[in-house]
Amino acid sequence: MKRAYLTWFAVLAAAFLVTSEGAWAGKADDTLNWATDRESAVIDPYYNNTRELVIQGHMGWDGLLYRDLETGEFQPLLATKWEWKGNLALEFELRQGVKFHDGSDFDADDAVYTLNHVSKKENGVLTYKNVSWIKKAEKLGPYKIRVTLHKPFPAALAYLSNAIFMMPAGHYDKAPAKADGTKDWGAVKPIGTGPYRFVELKAGEYVLWKKNESYFDGSPKGKPSIGNIRFRTIKEMNTQMAELLTGGLDWIWDVPKDQAERLAAQGSVTVENAKTMRVSYLAFDVDGDSGQKYFTDKRVRMAVAHAIDREAITKNLVGPASVVIHSACHPDQFACTQDVPKWEYDPAKAKKLLAEAGYPDGFEFDIYAYRQREYTEAVIGDLAKVGIRAKLTFMQYRALRDLVWKGRTPINHMTWGSNSIPDVSAITSHFFAGGRDDPAKDPEVIKALQEGDASVDPEARKAAYKRALTKISGELYWLPMFSYAKYYAWSKDLDFKTTSDEIPRFYTAKWK
């Protein structure tokens, strides 16, 4: 409690400094200012997969389809009609009269170019799972295309609505070469058809977007209202809250629970806790690549699982919209069964397992994390009670992701938002189908996921995914932690609605 009051005092002190230095206007100059603690150095939804770029991706670009969150139905966006041709092809009729931000017309050439570029593995799309199912795209007419799949993939429409955005034909041909001779695809100036157009990037500080005055009629996204949207990088949450209170920011999220409650009690801003499709997990180095061999022993992984009070973390730190999860997926995703082996909080059992594994006095290891430091610190505190001493390395997401890919992390505490795609293939198949994020590369799991990803029978998909999820939880390749619930806080001047997919629709926001 004392720490909470000290933190709140720091917020008020920071607010005084911000006020004395002058605050950026929001409503006054028609600019919605929002911030997180992460940078957006690359403004391309294929070559930066942070949540900040997912959000900006939906602002600056459009996909072929749009998914209505309330009904779950797909609606026309850049495509006006679509039809399955058997199990291996989709045909789309494209919307006419749409212009890119540079004034060029959108047509079949753009869609075919985009889909063929991003689906080639050598072009290095970061979340390749989003596009790996595409075999090729072909032009059938000026405004008609066919997309051929490698194999049946029933979740295709979900990916086309949430994770695949259209670029102008030839867009990536302008990419400069990096020092090693490869193309720097993410360095190309952003050009989309979306409700906002890119204006300026100052790396580490801000990204500025301006309303697309020519945004097409009939978009399910609607016409944008607010003139400018500025994303800012502000590392300290206290500073974010202070700027929100003084008008320098209009919108923030990931506010710690105790601070959100104080903001709400103060009454000068709107505060809401809302569910998301993001999950928290601990991934174990099950093969010992990191050099710390502790977690190659399943008994040690079990000890970790029994030592952590996930319910307490969820209740005390995350928020009322959060729940403990037991599977490597989000409960709202198709086929995400929670009927898998569960690891309840039991410190006595954890100590017994450690002794059986040869560590009666515990051990010391390195844990890596990048998001919500207080959540990882709570994990560290629980582990310390059973003698497992964790040294925290807290990093930026991209740097930690690279270490994970190299197998350097004994345990990494990370999150995944599935690009807000409501299907298990967007998470479980990403992490456990044998790719560079897979900590186990279990042949049985890989086979089950391949079956689930390719089947067009919903019940067969559920059965296959259940086999995979049961093995993942039973062997503790991951310890699923909880579903994220975010505390949002925004200006009383802003008309904004939270959504359950962790993609704030700034293009639907308005000033009151």
C-alpha positions as CSV (number, residue, x, y, z in Angstrom):
1,M,0.0,0.0,0.0
2,K,2.8,2.4,0.8
3,R,4.4,1.7,-2.6
4,A,1.1,2.5,-4.3
5,Y,0.8,5.9,-2.5
6,L,4.4,6.7,-3.4
7,T,3.7,5.8,-7.1
8,W,0.7,8.0,-7.1
9,F,2.7,10.9,-5.6
10,A,5.2,10.4,-8.4
11,V,2.3,10.6,-11.0
12,L,1.1,13.9,-9.4
13,A,4.6,15.2,-9.3
14,A,5.1,14.3,-13.0
15,A,1.8,16.0,-13.8
16,F,3.0,19.2,-12.2
17,L,6.2,19.1,-14.3
18,V,4.3,18.3,-17.5
19,T,1.9,21.2,-16.8
20,S,4.7,23.6,-16.1
21,E,6.5,22.6,-19.3
22,G,3.3,22.8,-21.4
23,A,1.1,20.1,-22.7
24,W,0.3,19.0,-26.2
25,A,-3.3,19.7,-27.1
26,G,-5.7,17.0,-28.2
27,K,-9.2,18.2,-29.0
28,A,-8.0,21.7,-29.4
29,D,-5.9,20.9,-32.5
30,D,-7.9,17.9,-33.5
31,T,-5.1,15.4,-32.7
32,L,-5.7,12.2,-30.7
33,N,-2.5,11.5,-28.8
34,W,-2.0,8.0,-27.5
35,A,1.1,6.3,-26.1
36,T,2.7,3.1,-25.0
37,D,6.2,2.3,-23.7
38,R,7.3,0.6,-27.0
39,E,8.7,2.1,-30.1
40,S,7.5,1.8,-33.7
41,A,10.6,2.2,-35.8
42,V,9.2,0.2,-38.7
43,I,5.8,1.2,-40.0
44,D,4.7,-1.8,-41.9
45,P,2.2,-4.5,-40.7
46,Y,4.2,-7.3,-42.3
47,Y,7.7,-6.3,-41.0
48,N,6.7,-5.2,-37.5
49,N,4.4,-7.4,-35.5
50,T,4.1,-5.5,-32.3
51,R,0.6,-4.7,-31.1
52,E,1.2,-1.0,-31.7
53,L,1.7,-1.9,-35.4
54,V,-1.3,-4.1,-35.5
55,I,-3.3,-1.1,-34.4
56,Q,-1.7,1.2,-36.9
57,G,-2.0,-1.4,-39.5
58,H,-5.8,-1.2,-39.3
59,M,-5.6,2.6,-39.4
60,G,-3.4,2.9,-42.5
61,W,-4.4,-0.2,-44.5
62,D,-7.4,-2.2,-45.5
63,G,-7.8,-6.0,-46.1
64,L,-10.1,-7.7,-48.5
65,L,-12.6,-8.4,-45.7
66,Y,-13.8,-7.0,-42.4
67,R,-14.9,-9.0,-39.4
68,D,-17.8,-7.7,-37.4
69,L,-16.9,-8.2,-33.7
70,E,-20.5,-8.3,-32.6
71,T,-21.8,-10.9,-35.1
72,G,-18.6,-12.6,-36.1
73,E,-19.7,-12.2,-39.7
74,F,-17.3,-11.2,-42.5
75,Q,-18.2,-8.0,-44.4
76,P,-17.0,-6.6,-47.7
77,L,-14.0,-4.2,-47.4
78,L,-11.7,-4.1,-50.4
79,A,-13.5,-7.2,-51.8
80,T,-17.2,-6.9,-52.4
81,K,-17.9,-10.6,-53.0
82,W,-16.1,-13.8,-52.3
83,E,-16.7,-17.5,-53.0
84,W,-14.9,-20.8,-52.2
85,K,-14.1,-22.8,-55.2
86,G,-13.7,-26.2,-53.6
87,N,-11.4,-26.4,-50.6
88,L,-8.3,-25.0,-52.2
89,A,-9.3,-21.7,-53.9
90,L,-11.1,-18.5,-53.1
91,E,-12.3,-16.0,-55.7
92,F,-12.8,-12.3,-54.9
93,E,-14.5,-9.5,-56.7
94,L,-12.8,-6.3,-55.7
95,R,-14.2,-2.9,-54.9
96,Q,-13.8,-0.2,-57.6
97,G,-13.1,3.5,-57.0
98,V,-10.7,3.0,-54.1
99,K,-7.5,5.0,-54.1
100,F,-4.2,4.5,-52.2
101,H,-2.9,7.4,-50.2
102,D,-0.6,8.3,-53.1
103,G,-3.6,8.8,-55.4
104,S,-3.2,5.6,-57.4
105,D,-6.2,3.3,-58.0
106,F,-6.6,0.0,-56.2
107,D,-7.2,-3.0,-58.5
108,A,-6.5,-6.7,-59.0
109,D,-2.8,-6.0,-59.8
110,D,-2.3,-4.6,-56.3
111,A,-4.0,-7.5,-54.5
112,V,-2.1,-10.1,-56.6
113,Y,1.2,-8.4,-56.0
114,T,0.6,-8.1,-52.3
115,L,-0.5,-11.7,-51.7
116,N,2.3,-13.1,-53.8
117,H,5.0,-11.0,-52.1
118,V,4.0,-11.7,-48.6
119,S,3.4,-15.5,-49.1
120,K,7.0,-16.1,-50.3
121,K,8.9,-17.2,-47.3
122,E,12.2,-15.7,-48.6
123,N,10.6,-12.2,-48.3
124,G,10.7,-12.6,-44.5
125,V,7.2,-11.6,-43.2
126,L,7.7,-11.8,-39.5
127,T,4.5,-13.6,-38.6
128,Y,4.7,-16.0,-41.6
129,K,2.0,-18.2,-40.2
130,N,-0.5,-15.5,-41.2
131,V,0.3,-16.0,-44.9
132,S,2.0,-19.4,-45.2
133,W,-1.3,-21.0,-46.4
134,I,-1.3,-19.0,-49.6
135,K,0.1,-20.8,-52.6
136,K,-0.4,-18.1,-55.2
137,A,-2.7,-15.3,-56.3
138,E,-3.9,-14.8,-59.9
139,K,-5.6,-12.0,-61.7
140,L,-8.9,-13.0,-63.3
141,G,-9.9,-9.6,-64.5
142,P,-9.3,-5.9,-63.6
143,Y,-11.2,-6.3,-60.4
144,K,-11.2,-10.1,-59.8
145,I,-8.6,-12.4,-58.3
146,R,-8.2,-16.1,-57.3
147,V,-6.3,-17.1,-54.3
148,T,-5.0,-20.7,-54.3
149,L,-4.2,-22.5,-51.1
150,H,-1.5,-25.1,-50.4
151,K,-4.0,-27.2,-48.6
152,P,-7.5,-26.7,-47.1
153,F,-7.3,-23.9,-44.5
154,P,-10.7,-23.1,-43.0
155,A,-9.4,-20.1,-41.1
156,A,-8.4,-18.3,-44.3
157,L,-11.2,-15.6,-44.2
158,A,-10.2,-14.7,-40.6
159,Y,-6.6,-14.0,-41.7
160,L,-7.7,-12.1,-44.7
161,S,-9.9,-9.8,-42.5
162,N,-7.4,-9.3,-39.6
163,A,-3.8,-9.8,-40.7
164,I,-3.4,-9.3,-44.5
165,F,-3.4,-5.8,-45.8
166,M,-3.2,-4.6,-49.4
167,M,-0.2,-2.7,-50.7
168,P,0.3,-1.0,-54.1
169,A,1.7,-3.1,-56.9
170,G,5.5,-2.8,-56.9
171,H,5.5,-1.4,-53.4
172,Y,8.4,-3.4,-52.0
173,D,10.4,-3.1,-55.2
174,K,11.5,0.3,-53.7
175,A,13.1,-1.4,-50.7
176,P,16.7,-0.4,-50.0
177,A,19.4,-2.9,-49.5
178,K,20.8,-3.7,-46.0
179,A,24.5,-4.1,-45.3
180,D,24.3,-7.8,-45.9
181,G,22.8,-7.2,-49.4
182,T,19.2,-8.3,-48.4
183,K,16.3,-6.1,-48.9
184,D,15.0,-3.9,-46.0
185,W,11.4,-4.4,-46.8
186,G,10.2,-2.5,-43.8
187,A,12.0,0.7,-44.8
188,V,9.6,1.5,-47.7
189,K,7.4,4.5,-47.1
190,P,3.9,3.3,-45.8
191,I,1.1,3.5,-48.4
192,G,-2.3,2.0,-47.9
193,T,-5.9,2.7,-48.6
194,G,-7.0,3.0,-44.9
195,P,-8.9,5.7,-43.1
196,Y,-5.6,7.3,-42.0
197,R,-2.5,8.0,-44.0
198,F,1.1,8.0,-42.7
199,V,2.7,11.5,-42.3
200,E,5.8,11.3,-40.2
201,L,8.0,9.0,-38.1
202,K,10.5,10.2,-35.6
203,A,12.0,6.9,-34.3
204,G,11.7,6.5,-30.6
205,E,9.4,9.5,-30.2
206,Y,6.3,9.5,-32.4
207,V,4.4,8.4,-35.5
208,L,1.9,10.9,-37.0
209,W,-1.1,9.9,-39.1
210,K,-3.6,12.2,-40.8
211,K,-7.2,11.6,-41.7
212,N,-7.7,10.2,-45.3
213,E,-10.1,12.8,-46.6
214,S,-10.7,10.5,-49.7
215,Y,-11.5,7.4,-47.8
216,F,-14.1,5.4,-49.8
217,D,-17.8,5.4,-49.1
218,G,-19.3,2.1,-47.9
219,S,-16.4,0.9,-45.8
220,P,-17.5,-1.0,-42.7
221,K,-14.8,1.0,-40.8
222,G,-16.8,4.2,-41.5
223,K,-15.4,7.6,-42.3
224,P,-12.7,8.8,-39.9
225,S,-13.7,11.8,-37.7
226,I,-10.6,12.9,-35.8
227,G,-8.1,14.9,-38.0
228,N,-4.8,13.6,-36.7
229,I,-3.6,10.6,-34.6
230,R,-0.2,10.7,-33.0
231,F,1.3,7.6,-31.4
232,R,4.0,8.5,-28.9
233,T,6.6,6.4,-27.2
234,I,6.7,7.2,-23.4
235,K,8.7,4.7,-21.4
236,E,7.4,5.5,-18.0
237,M,3.8,4.7,-17.0
238,N,3.9,7.5,-14.4
239,T,4.7,10.0,-17.2
240,Q,1.9,8.6,-19.4
241,M,-0.6,9.0,-16.6
242,A,0.6,12.5,-15.8
243,E,0.3,13.6,-19.4
244,L,-3.2,12.1,-19.6
245,L,-4.2,14.1,-16.5
246,T,-2.8,17.3,-17.9
247,G,-4.0,17.0,-21.5
248,G,-0.8,15.9,-23.2
249,L,-2.3,12.5,-24.0
250,D,-5.8,11.5,-24.8
251,W,-5.6,7.7,-24.4
252,I,-3.4,5.1,-22.7
253,W,-3.7,1.5,-21.7
254,D,-1.8,-1.2,-19.7
255,V,-2.3,1.0,-16.7
256,P,-1.4,-1.0,-13.5
257,K,-4.5,-2.0,-11.6
258,D,-3.9,0.1,-8.5
259,Q,-3.1,3.2,-10.5
260,A,-6.2,2.6,-12.8
261,E,-8.4,2.5,-9.7
262,R,-6.9,5.7,-8.4
263,L,-7.5,7.4,-11.8
264,A,-11.1,6.2,-11.8
265,A,-11.6,7.5,-8.2
266,Q,-10.2,10.9,-9.2
267,G,-12.9,11.1,-11.8
268,S,-11.2,13.4,-14.4
269,V,-10.7,10.7,-17.0
270,T,-12.6,7.6,-18.2
271,V,-11.2,4.3,-16.9
272,E,-12.3,0.8,-18.1
273,N,-11.0,-2.8,-17.7
274,A,-11.7,-4.8,-20.8
275,K,-10.9,-8.3,-22.0
276,T,-8.5,-8.9,-24.9
277,M,-7.5,-11.8,-27.0
278,R,-3.9,-11.6,-25.6
279,V,-2.6,-14.3,-23.3
280,S,0.4,-14.5,-21.0
281,Y,2.6,-17.6,-20.9
282,L,5.9,-18.9,-19.6
283,A,7.9,-20.8,-22.2
284,F,10.5,-23.3,-20.9
285,D,13.8,-24.2,-22.5
286,V,13.0,-27.9,-22.6
287,D,16.0,-29.0,-24.6
288,G,18.7,-27.0,-22.7
289,D,19.8,-24.8,-25.5
290,S,20.2,-21.8,-23.2
291,G,23.0,-23.6,-21.2
292,Q,20.8,-23.7,-18.1
293,K,19.6,-27.3,-18.0
294,Y,17.1,-27.1,-15.2
295,F,14.0,-27.1,-17.3
296,T,14.9,-30.2,-19.3
297,D,13.6,-32.0,-16.3
298,K,9.8,-32.1,-16.3
299,R,9.8,-32.3,-12.5
300,V,11.4,-28.9,-12.4
301,R,8.8,-27.5,-14.9
302,M,6.1,-29.0,-12.7
303,A,7.6,-27.3,-9.6
304,V,7.5,-24.0,-11.3
305,A,3.9,-24.5,-12.4
306,H,2.8,-25.4,-8.8
307,A,4.8,-22.6,-7.3
308,I,3.0,-19.7,-9.2
309,D,-0.3,-18.4,-7.8
310,R,-1.8,-17.4,-11.1
311,E,-5.2,-16.7,-9.6
312,A,-3.7,-14.2,-7.2
313,I,-1.8,-12.5,-10.1
314,T,-4.9,-12.3,-12.1
315,K,-7.1,-11.0,-9.3
316,N,-4.6,-8.6,-7.8
317,L,-2.7,-7.2,-10.8
318,V,-4.5,-7.9,-14.1
319,G,-8.1,-7.0,-13.5
320,P,-11.6,-8.4,-13.3
321,A,-11.9,-9.2,-17.0
322,S,-8.9,-11.5,-16.9
323,V,-9.1,-15.3,-16.3
324,V,-6.5,-18.0,-15.6
325,I,-5.9,-20.2,-18.6
326,H,-4.8,-23.8,-18.8
327,S,-4.3,-24.2,-22.6
328,A,-1.8,-22.6,-25.0
329,C,-4.6,-20.5,-26.6
330,H,-7.2,-18.0,-25.7
331,P,-10.6,-19.3,-24.4
332,D,-12.5,-17.3,-27.0
333,Q,-10.7,-18.8,-29.9
334,F,-12.2,-21.7,-31.9
335,A,-11.2,-25.1,-30.5
336,C,-9.4,-23.7,-27.5
337,T,-10.4,-26.4,-25.0
338,Q,-9.5,-26.0,-21.4
339,D,-10.0,-29.7,-20.8
340,V,-6.3,-30.4,-20.5
341,P,-3.9,-31.2,-17.6
342,K,-4.0,-28.4,-15.1
343,W,-1.3,-27.3,-12.6
344,E,-2.8,-25.9,-9.5
345,Y,-1.1,-23.6,-7.0
346,D,0.6,-25.9,-4.5
347,P,4.0,-24.7,-3.0
348,A,4.4,-27.8,-0.9
349,K,4.2,-30.0,-4.0
350,A,6.6,-27.7,-5.8
351,K,9.2,-28.1,-3.0
352,K,8.8,-31.9,-3.1
353,L,9.3,-32.0,-6.8
354,L,12.4,-29.9,-6.6
355,A,13.9,-32.2,-4.0
356,E,13.0,-35.2,-6.2
357,A,14.8,-33.5,-9.1
358,G,17.9,-33.0,-7.0
359,Y,17.4,-29.4,-6.0
360,P,16.3,-29.5,-2.4
361,D,17.7,-26.0,-1.8
362,G,16.4,-24.7,-5.1
363,F,18.6,-23.0,-7.8
364,E,19.2,-19.7,-9.5
365,F,18.3,-19.1,-13.2
366,D,17.6,-16.3,-15.6
367,I,14.1,-15.2,-16.6
368,Y,13.4,-12.9,-19.5
369,A,10.4,-10.6,-20.0
370,Y,9.3,-7.5,-21.9
371,R,5.8,-6.5,-20.8
372,Q,4.2,-5.5,-17.5
373,R,7.2,-5.9,-15.3
374,E,5.1,-6.2,-12.2
375,Y,3.5,-9.4,-13.5
376,T,6.9,-11.0,-13.9
377,E,8.0,-9.7,-10.6
378,A,5.0,-11.5,-9.0
379,V,6.1,-14.7,-10.7
380,I,9.6,-14.2,-9.3
381,G,8.3,-13.6,-5.8
382,D,6.3,-16.8,-5.9
383,L,9.2,-18.8,-7.2
384,A,11.5,-17.4,-4.4
385,K,9.1,-18.9,-1.8
386,V,10.0,-22.4,-2.9
387,G,13.7,-21.7,-3.3
388,I,13.9,-21.0,-7.1
389,R,15.8,-17.7,-7.4
390,A,15.1,-15.9,-10.7
391,K,17.3,-13.1,-12.1
392,L,15.2,-10.8,-14.3
393,T,16.4,-9.5,-17.7
394,F,13.7,-7.0,-18.9
395,M,14.0,-6.1,-22.5
396,Q,12.3,-4.6,-25.5
397,Y,10.1,-7.0,-27.4
398,R,12.2,-7.3,-30.6
399,A,15.4,-7.9,-28.8
400,L,13.9,-10.6,-26.6
401,R,12.2,-12.2,-29.6
402,D,15.6,-12.6,-31.3
403,L,17.0,-14.2,-28.1
404,V,14.1,-16.6,-28.0
405,W,14.7,-17.6,-31.7
406,K,18.3,-18.3,-30.8
407,G,17.3,-20.5,-27.8
408,R,19.1,-18.3,-25.3
409,T,16.3,-18.0,-22.7
410,P,15.8,-20.6,-19.9
411,I,12.3,-19.2,-19.3
412,N,10.7,-16.3,-21.2
413,H,7.6,-14.7,-19.9
414,M,5.9,-13.3,-22.9
415,T,2.5,-12.6,-24.5
416,W,0.7,-13.3,-27.7
417,G,-2.3,-11.5,-29.2
418,S,-2.9,-13.8,-32.2
419,N,-3.4,-10.8,-34.4
420,S,-6.8,-10.9,-32.8
421,I,-7.7,-13.9,-35.0
422,P,-10.4,-16.0,-33.2
423,D,-8.9,-19.4,-34.2
424,V,-6.4,-21.7,-32.4
425,S,-4.3,-21.8,-35.6
426,A,-3.3,-18.2,-34.9
427,I,-1.5,-19.1,-31.6
428,T,-1.0,-22.8,-31.0
429,S,0.0,-23.6,-34.5
430,H,2.3,-20.6,-34.5
431,F,4.2,-21.7,-31.4
432,F,4.2,-25.5,-31.7
433,A,4.2,-26.5,-35.3
434,G,8.0,-26.8,-35.5
435,G,9.0,-23.2,-36.2
436,R,11.5,-20.9,-34.6
437,D,9.2,-20.1,-31.7
438,D,8.6,-23.8,-30.9
439,P,10.4,-24.7,-27.6
440,A,9.7,-28.4,-28.0
441,K,9.3,-29.4,-31.7
442,D,7.3,-32.4,-30.6
443,P,6.4,-34.6,-33.6
444,E,3.1,-35.7,-32.1
445,V,2.0,-32.1,-31.5
446,I,3.2,-31.0,-34.9
447,K,1.2,-33.8,-36.6
448,A,-2.0,-32.9,-34.6
449,L,-1.7,-29.2,-35.5
450,Q,-1.2,-30.0,-39.2
451,E,-4.4,-32.0,-39.1
452,G,-6.3,-29.3,-37.3
453,D,-5.1,-26.5,-39.6
454,A,-6.0,-28.4,-42.8
455,S,-9.3,-30.0,-41.9
456,V,-12.6,-28.4,-43.1
457,D,-14.6,-30.5,-40.6
458,P,-15.0,-28.4,-37.4
459,E,-15.3,-31.5,-35.1
460,A,-12.2,-33.0,-36.6
461,R,-10.4,-29.8,-36.1
462,K,-11.4,-29.7,-32.4
463,A,-10.3,-33.2,-31.9
464,A,-6.9,-32.6,-33.5
465,Y,-6.3,-29.4,-31.6
466,K,-7.3,-31.1,-28.3
467,R,-4.6,-33.7,-28.8
468,A,-2.0,-31.0,-29.4
469,L,-3.2,-28.8,-26.5
470,T,-3.3,-31.8,-24.1
471,K,0.3,-32.8,-24.9
472,I,1.6,-29.2,-24.6
473,S,0.0,-28.8,-21.2
474,G,0.8,-32.3,-20.0
475,E,4.5,-31.9,-20.8
476,L,4.6,-28.3,-19.7
477,Y,6.3,-26.9,-22.8
478,W,4.5,-23.8,-21.8
479,L,2.8,-22.8,-18.6
480,P,-0.2,-20.8,-19.8
481,M,-0.8,-18.0,-17.3
482,F,-3.9,-15.8,-17.9
483,S,-5.8,-13.9,-20.5
484,Y,-5.0,-10.3,-20.6
485,A,-7.4,-7.7,-19.4
486,K,-6.3,-4.1,-20.0
487,Y,-7.0,-1.1,-18.0
488,Y,-7.7,1.7,-20.5
489,A,-7.8,5.4,-19.5
490,W,-8.9,8.2,-21.8
491,S,-9.9,11.8,-21.9
492,K,-13.4,12.8,-21.0
493,D,-13.4,14.7,-24.3
494,L,-13.0,11.5,-26.3
495,D,-15.8,9.3,-27.5
496,F,-14.1,5.9,-27.5
497,K,-15.3,2.3,-27.2
498,T,-13.2,-0.6,-26.1
499,T,-13.2,-3.9,-28.0
500,S,-12.5,-7.5,-27.1
501,D,-9.8,-8.1,-29.7
502,E,-7.2,-5.6,-28.4
503,I,-7.4,-3.5,-31.6
504,P,-8.7,0.0,-30.5
505,R,-10.6,1.5,-33.4
506,F,-9.2,5.0,-33.4
507,Y,-10.8,5.5,-36.8
508,T,-14.2,5.3,-35.1
509,A,-13.3,7.6,-32.2
510,K,-14.8,11.1,-32.1
511,W,-14.5,14.2,-29.9
512,K,-17.4,14.9,-27.7
